[in-house]
Amino acid sequence: MPEDAQERLQANLQGQLRKLICQGLTCLDLSDAGTVSQLEPALSFMKLLIERFKVRGQLEEALSAKQWMLLQGILADGATTLVEANLESSLTEGSVRRKGGLRTTKGGVYTPNPKIQVNPLVRNTGTHVILTCSKCGLELKSSWVFEHRGKVATLVPTDGHSACRAKYVHTDAKISVKRDIATNLNMCIHGGLATQCVKCGGSQTC
């Protein structure tokens, strides 16, 4: 294979790898200190690559600059979470501070943070649904739902039952649940996720 063809192939593979990394990281909750701490070595290495390039020039001038800038934004969120980790540990048990404010499961009742509550597609029904930890069976009540295009899902904390590192589920398979990740609740006027909508210029589009 000619040398220039090998270079094109390598560049294409690197581009696909960066795309997969971006997609994978945006599916994770980088506002969770535990998640970020486990990813810290990989996140630090990617941040180092970006910092090395910025010594030589502007990131906007890099090949596949859009992917690198998206990565830079994701890494910045992860770094913020690590800085806030000490604050997390000082909160009342059962409460977790997110960027949008305080979300709590205190007393076995789930309350989303203010940022989630003001989402026009989120509402409090006033009627609790009983959820259980998929590992230990601990019960959690939630009266908050996300409704979009006629489909209703009960909101649950994205990190589930922290003590078990397991998710909350409903015993009735007909009742769907949805994790309280703000970006996954932000729908655009075209009916999809705002971050993935090409027409809206979503941050996860190429």
C-alpha positions as CSV (number, residue, x, y, z in Angstrom):
1,M,0.0,0.0,0.0
2,P,1.4,3.4,-0.9
3,E,2.6,5.6,2.0
4,D,0.0,8.3,1.3
5,A,-2.8,5.7,1.3
6,Q,-1.5,4.4,4.7
7,E,-1.6,7.9,6.1
8,R,-5.2,8.5,4.8
9,L,-6.3,5.1,6.3
10,Q,-4.7,6.0,9.7
11,A,-6.3,9.4,9.7
12,N,-9.7,7.9,9.0
13,L,-9.3,5.3,11.7
14,Q,-8.2,8.0,14.2
15,G,-11.3,10.0,13.3
16,Q,-13.6,7.1,13.8
17,L,-11.9,6.4,17.2
18,R,-12.4,10.0,18.3
19,K,-16.0,9.8,17.3
20,L,-16.6,6.7,19.3
21,I,-14.8,8.2,22.3
22,C,-17.0,11.3,22.1
23,Q,-20.2,9.3,21.8
24,G,-19.2,7.0,24.7
25,L,-18.3,9.9,27.0
26,T,-21.5,11.8,26.3
27,C,-23.5,8.7,27.3
28,L,-21.8,8.7,30.7
29,D,-22.7,10.9,33.7
30,L,-19.6,12.9,34.1
31,S,-21.3,14.9,36.9
32,D,-20.8,11.8,39.0
33,A,-17.5,11.9,40.9
34,G,-17.3,8.1,41.1
35,T,-17.6,7.7,37.3
36,V,-15.0,10.4,36.6
37,S,-12.5,9.0,39.2
38,Q,-12.6,5.6,37.4
39,L,-12.0,7.3,34.0
40,E,-9.4,9.7,35.4
41,P,-6.3,8.1,33.8
42,A,-7.9,8.1,30.3
43,L,-9.3,11.6,30.7
44,S,-6.0,12.9,31.8
45,F,-4.2,11.4,28.9
46,M,-6.6,12.9,26.4
47,K,-6.4,16.3,28.1
48,L,-2.6,16.0,27.8
49,L,-2.8,15.5,24.1
50,I,-5.0,18.6,23.7
51,E,-2.6,20.7,25.9
52,R,0.4,19.6,23.9
53,F,-1.3,20.6,20.6
54,K,-2.3,24.0,22.1
55,V,1.3,24.7,22.8
56,R,1.9,24.7,19.1
57,G,-1.2,26.3,17.9
58,Q,-5.0,26.9,18.2
59,L,-7.2,23.8,18.7
60,E,-9.5,25.3,16.1
61,E,-6.8,24.8,13.5
62,A,-6.4,21.1,14.1
63,L,-7.6,18.4,11.8
64,S,-11.0,17.3,12.9
65,A,-11.1,20.4,15.0
66,K,-14.8,19.9,15.8
67,Q,-14.2,16.5,17.4
68,W,-11.2,17.8,19.4
69,M,-13.2,20.8,20.7
70,L,-16.1,18.6,21.7
71,L,-13.6,16.4,23.6
72,Q,-12.2,19.5,25.3
73,G,-15.6,20.5,26.5
74,I,-16.3,17.0,27.8
75,L,-13.0,16.8,29.6
76,A,-13.6,20.2,31.2
77,D,-16.9,18.9,32.7
78,G,-15.0,15.9,34.1
79,A,-12.4,18.1,35.6
80,T,-15.1,20.2,37.3
81,T,-16.6,17.1,38.8
82,L,-13.3,16.0,40.4
83,V,-12.8,19.5,41.9
84,E,-16.4,19.2,43.4
85,A,-15.9,15.7,44.7
86,N,-15.0,16.9,48.2
87,L,-18.2,18.9,48.3
88,E,-20.2,15.8,47.4
89,S,-19.0,13.9,50.4
90,S,-20.1,16.7,52.8
91,L,-23.7,16.6,51.7
92,T,-26.4,14.9,53.7
93,E,-26.6,11.1,53.0
94,G,-29.1,10.4,50.2
95,S,-28.5,13.8,48.6
96,V,-26.3,14.5,45.6
97,R,-25.3,18.0,44.2
98,R,-25.4,18.3,40.5
99,K,-24.7,21.3,38.3
100,G,-28.4,22.0,38.3
101,G,-28.7,22.0,42.1
102,L,-29.6,19.5,44.7
103,R,-31.2,16.2,43.9
104,T,-32.3,13.9,46.8
105,T,-33.6,10.5,47.6
106,K,-33.8,11.3,51.3
107,G,-36.5,9.4,53.2
108,G,-36.9,7.1,50.3
109,V,-38.5,9.7,48.1
110,Y,-36.9,10.9,44.9
111,T,-36.8,14.7,44.1
112,P,-35.0,15.8,41.0
113,N,-32.8,18.9,41.0
114,P,-34.3,22.3,40.1
115,K,-32.7,22.2,36.6
116,I,-34.7,19.0,35.8
117,Q,-37.8,20.3,37.5
118,V,-38.1,23.3,35.2
119,N,-37.9,21.2,32.1
120,P,-41.2,21.7,30.3
121,L,-41.5,18.0,29.7
122,V,-41.0,17.1,33.3
123,R,-43.9,17.2,35.9
124,N,-44.8,16.1,39.3
125,T,-47.9,13.8,39.1
126,G,-48.4,13.9,42.9
127,T,-48.8,10.1,42.8
128,H,-45.8,8.0,43.9
129,V,-44.6,5.0,41.9
130,I,-42.7,2.4,43.9
131,L,-39.3,1.5,42.4
132,T,-36.8,-1.0,43.8
133,C,-33.1,-1.4,43.7
134,S,-32.3,-4.2,41.2
135,K,-29.7,-5.6,43.6
136,C,-30.9,-5.3,47.2
137,G,-34.6,-4.5,46.7
138,L,-34.5,-1.1,48.5
139,E,-37.7,0.8,47.7
140,L,-37.7,4.4,46.3
141,K,-40.8,6.5,45.6
142,S,-41.0,8.8,42.6
143,S,-43.9,11.0,41.5
144,W,-41.9,12.7,38.8
145,V,-42.3,11.8,35.1
146,F,-40.9,12.8,31.8
147,E,-43.6,13.0,29.0
148,H,-42.8,13.3,25.4
149,R,-45.0,12.7,22.4
150,G,-47.6,10.8,24.4
151,K,-45.0,8.5,26.1
152,V,-44.6,8.8,29.9
153,A,-41.6,7.5,31.9
154,T,-41.0,7.7,35.6
155,L,-37.8,9.7,36.5
156,V,-35.1,7.9,38.5
157,P,-31.7,9.0,39.8
158,T,-29.1,8.3,37.1
159,D,-26.7,6.7,39.5
160,G,-29.3,4.4,41.0
161,H,-28.9,3.1,44.5
162,S,-25.4,4.4,45.2
163,A,-24.7,1.8,48.0
164,C,-25.2,-1.1,45.6
165,R,-24.2,0.7,42.4
166,A,-27.4,-0.8,40.9
167,K,-30.3,0.9,39.1
168,Y,-33.8,1.4,40.3
169,V,-36.5,-0.5,38.3
170,H,-40.2,-1.0,38.4
171,T,-41.7,-4.5,39.0
172,D,-44.2,-3.8,36.2
173,A,-42.4,-3.9,32.9
174,K,-45.1,-1.8,31.3
175,I,-44.0,1.2,33.4
176,S,-40.9,2.7,31.9
177,V,-38.3,4.6,33.8
178,K,-35.9,7.3,32.6
179,R,-32.6,8.5,34.2
180,D,-32.4,12.1,35.3
181,I,-29.6,13.2,32.9
182,A,-30.4,16.7,31.8
183,T,-29.1,16.3,28.2
184,N,-31.2,13.2,27.7
185,L,-34.3,15.1,28.7
186,N,-33.6,18.1,26.5
187,M,-35.7,17.6,23.3
188,C,-35.7,19.8,20.3
189,I,-38.6,21.1,18.2
190,H,-37.9,18.3,15.6
191,G,-38.7,15.6,18.2
192,G,-35.3,14.3,19.0
193,L,-32.5,15.0,21.5
194,A,-31.3,18.6,21.0
195,T,-27.7,17.5,21.3
196,Q,-28.1,15.1,18.4
197,C,-30.2,17.2,16.1
198,V,-28.4,18.3,12.9
199,K,-30.9,21.0,12.2
200,C,-30.5,22.5,15.6
201,G,-26.7,22.3,15.5
202,G,-26.5,19.8,18.3
203,S,-23.2,19.4,20.0
204,Q,-23.0,15.6,19.3
205,T,-23.4,16.0,15.5
206,C,-20.4,15.8,13.1
